[in-house]
C-alpha cells in the first residue's frame, strides 16, 4: 500500500496555515492555533481517528473567525489529499460516542461527492474561548472540505462542551474505520469503478 500522507500550506492576507497528516499514523498530534479549545478539538480528532496530525496556524489580521475557518478548510483539504484515489478503503462507517450525558453520532461515506448535515444543538453563545457561530463554522468548513458525505448529529445532552467533544470524537472514530483498508477490497469501493 502506498503512503497516505499529505501536507498543505495555505497563505492569505488573513492567515498562514500549514497542515500535515499521516492517515496511517498512531494518533500523534502537534496542534498550534493559539485558540485553546480549537487545539483541544483538533487533538481529539487526531487521537481518535489514529492519524498523525500537525497543524501550525497563525492569524495575519487578528480576526479569530478567519483563523478558525482557514484552519478547518486546510485540515479538510489535507485529509482529502491524503486519501488520494481511496482505493482499497472500507468507505462506509458510523460511530456513536458518548461524553457523560451527551451523545453524538456520525455516519460517513468517503465517496468523492460532498454532502454534509450537521446538528450540534449548542445553546450557549460561547464555549470556552470560541463563539457558538465560530464553532459551528469550524465543523461546517471541515466537513465541506473533506470531500465526502457526512451526517453528524448531537442526539442529546445538557453541557455544550460535552456535546461538541462527543461530536468531534464520533466524527474521528467513524473516519478511522471508513478510511481503513479492507483486506477484501481490491480496488475502488464503488460499483461505478470510481469515487
C-alpha positions as CSV (number, residue, x, y, z in Angstrom):
1,X,0.0,0.0,0.0
2,X,1.2,3.5,-0.8
3,X,1.9,6.0,1.9
4,X,-1.2,8.1,2.8
5,X,0.5,11.3,3.8
6,X,-0.1,14.9,2.7
7,X,0.8,18.4,3.5
8,X,-0.8,21.7,2.5
9,X,0.3,25.3,3.2
10,X,-2.4,27.9,2.8
11,X,-1.3,31.5,3.0
12,X,-3.5,34.6,2.6
13,X,-3.6,38.1,3.8
14,X,-5.8,36.8,6.7
15,X,-3.9,33.7,7.8
16,X,-1.0,31.3,7.3
17,X,-1.9,27.7,7.9
18,X,0.3,24.6,7.5
19,X,-1.2,21.1,8.0
20,X,0.4,17.7,7.6
21,X,-1.4,14.4,8.0
22,X,-0.5,10.7,8.0
23,X,-3.7,8.7,7.8
24,X,-1.8,5.5,8.9
25,X,-0.3,7.0,12.0
26,X,-0.7,6.4,15.7
27,X,-2.7,9.5,16.7
28,X,0.3,11.7,17.4
29,X,-0.6,15.4,17.2
30,X,1.1,18.8,17.4
31,X,-1.5,21.5,17.2
32,X,-0.8,25.2,17.5
33,X,-3.6,27.6,16.6
34,X,-3.4,30.0,19.6
35,X,-7.0,29.1,20.4
36,X,-7.1,26.6,23.3
37,X,-10.4,24.9,22.7
38,X,-9.8,24.6,18.9
39,X,-6.4,23.0,19.7
40,X,-8.2,20.6,22.0
41,X,-10.8,19.6,19.4
42,X,-8.2,19.0,16.7
43,X,-6.0,17.0,19.1
44,X,-9.1,14.8,19.9
45,X,-9.8,14.4,16.2
46,X,-6.2,13.2,15.5
47,X,-6.1,11.0,18.6
48,X,-9.4,9.2,18.0
49,X,-9.0,8.9,14.2
50,X,-5.5,7.5,14.8
51,X,-4.0,9.8,12.2
52,X,-0.8,11.7,12.9
53,X,-1.7,15.4,12.6
54,X,0.4,18.6,12.7
55,X,-1.3,22.0,12.5
56,X,0.5,25.3,12.7
57,X,-1.9,28.2,12.2
58,X,-1.2,31.9,12.5
59,X,-3.5,34.9,12.2
60,X,-2.2,37.7,9.9
61,X,-5.1,40.0,10.6
62,X,-6.0,39.3,14.2
63,X,-9.5,38.1,13.3
64,X,-10.3,34.8,15.1
65,X,-13.1,33.9,12.7
66,X,-10.7,33.8,9.8
67,X,-8.2,31.7,11.7
68,X,-10.8,29.1,12.7
69,X,-12.3,28.9,9.2
70,X,-9.0,28.6,7.4
71,X,-7.7,26.0,9.8
72,X,-10.8,23.9,9.1
73,X,-10.5,24.3,5.4
74,X,-6.9,23.4,5.3
75,X,-7.3,20.4,7.6
76,X,-10.2,19.1,5.4
77,X,-8.3,19.6,2.2
78,X,-5.1,17.9,3.5
79,X,-7.1,14.8,4.6
80,X,-8.8,14.7,1.3
81,X,-5.4,14.8,-0.5
82,X,-4.0,12.1,1.7
83,X,-7.0,9.8,0.9
84,X,-6.0,10.1,-2.8
85,X,-8.0,7.7,-5.0
86,X,-9.4,6.0,-1.9
87,X,-8.6,2.6,-3.4
88,X,-9.0,-0.4,-1.0
89,X,-10.7,1.5,1.8
90,X,-13.7,0.4,3.7
91,X,-15.5,3.6,2.6
92,X,-18.6,3.5,4.9
93,X,-18.7,3.7,8.7
94,X,-20.5,5.2,11.6
95,X,-19.9,5.8,15.3
96,X,-21.9,6.7,18.3
97,X,-19.8,8.4,21.0
98,X,-21.0,9.4,24.5
99,X,-19.4,12.1,26.7
100,X,-21.1,11.9,30.0
101,X,-24.7,13.0,29.4
102,X,-24.2,13.9,25.8
103,X,-24.3,11.5,22.8
104,X,-23.3,12.2,19.2
105,X,-23.5,10.1,16.1
106,X,-21.5,10.3,12.8
107,X,-22.2,8.4,9.6
108,X,-19.7,8.7,6.8
109,X,-19.3,7.7,3.2
110,X,-15.9,8.6,1.8
111,X,-17.2,8.9,-1.7
112,X,-15.9,12.0,-3.6
113,X,-19.4,13.5,-3.6
114,X,-19.5,16.2,-0.9
115,X,-22.6,16.5,1.2
116,X,-22.9,17.3,4.9
117,X,-25.6,17.5,7.5
118,X,-24.7,19.0,10.9
119,X,-26.7,19.3,14.1
120,X,-24.6,20.4,17.1
121,X,-27.5,21.6,19.3
122,X,-25.4,24.2,21.0
123,X,-27.3,26.5,23.4
124,X,-24.7,28.9,24.9
125,X,-23.2,31.8,22.9
126,X,-19.7,30.8,23.8
127,X,-17.9,27.6,24.7
128,X,-14.6,28.0,26.4
129,X,-12.8,30.6,24.1
130,X,-14.8,30.1,20.9
131,X,-18.2,31.7,20.0
132,X,-21.1,29.4,19.1
133,X,-21.2,30.6,15.5
134,X,-17.4,30.1,15.0
135,X,-17.6,26.6,16.5
136,X,-20.4,25.7,14.1
137,X,-18.4,27.3,11.2
138,X,-15.4,25.2,12.1
139,X,-17.4,22.0,11.8
140,X,-19.1,23.2,8.6
141,X,-15.8,24.2,6.9
142,X,-14.1,20.9,7.9
143,X,-17.0,18.8,6.6
144,X,-17.2,20.7,3.3
145,X,-13.5,20.3,2.6
146,X,-13.2,16.6,3.4
147,X,-14.9,15.9,0.1
148,X,-17.2,13.1,1.2
149,X,-20.7,12.6,2.6
150,X,-21.1,13.1,6.4
151,X,-24.1,13.2,8.7
152,X,-23.0,14.5,12.2
153,X,-25.6,14.8,14.9
154,X,-25.6,15.5,18.6
155,X,-28.6,13.4,19.7
156,X,-28.9,14.9,23.2
157,X,-27.0,16.4,26.0
158,X,-27.0,19.3,28.5
159,X,-23.4,20.5,28.6
160,X,-22.4,22.3,25.4
161,X,-18.7,21.4,25.9
162,X,-19.6,17.8,26.1
163,X,-21.8,18.0,23.0
164,X,-19.1,19.4,20.9
165,X,-16.5,17.0,22.1
166,X,-18.7,14.0,21.5
167,X,-19.4,15.3,18.0
168,X,-15.7,15.6,17.1
169,X,-14.9,12.2,18.6
170,X,-17.7,10.5,16.8
171,X,-16.5,12.0,13.5
172,X,-13.0,10.9,14.3
173,X,-14.0,7.3,15.1
174,X,-16.3,7.0,12.0
175,X,-13.5,8.4,9.8
176,X,-10.9,6.0,11.3
177,X,-12.9,2.9,10.2
178,X,-14.2,4.3,6.9
179,X,-10.6,5.2,5.8
180,X,-9.1,1.9,7.0
181,X,-8.0,-0.6,4.4
182,X,-10.4,-3.5,3.8
183,X,-8.4,-6.7,3.0
184,X,-11.2,-8.0,0.8
185,X,-11.4,-4.7,-1.2
186,X,-9.1,-4.9,-4.2
187,X,-9.8,-1.7,-5.9
188,X,-12.1,1.3,-5.8
189,X,-15.0,0.5,-3.4
190,X,-17.8,1.5,-5.8
191,X,-19.9,-0.3,-8.4
192,X,-19.0,2.7,-10.8
193,X,-15.3,1.9,-10.6
194,X,-14.5,5.4,-9.5
195,X,-15.3,7.6,-6.5
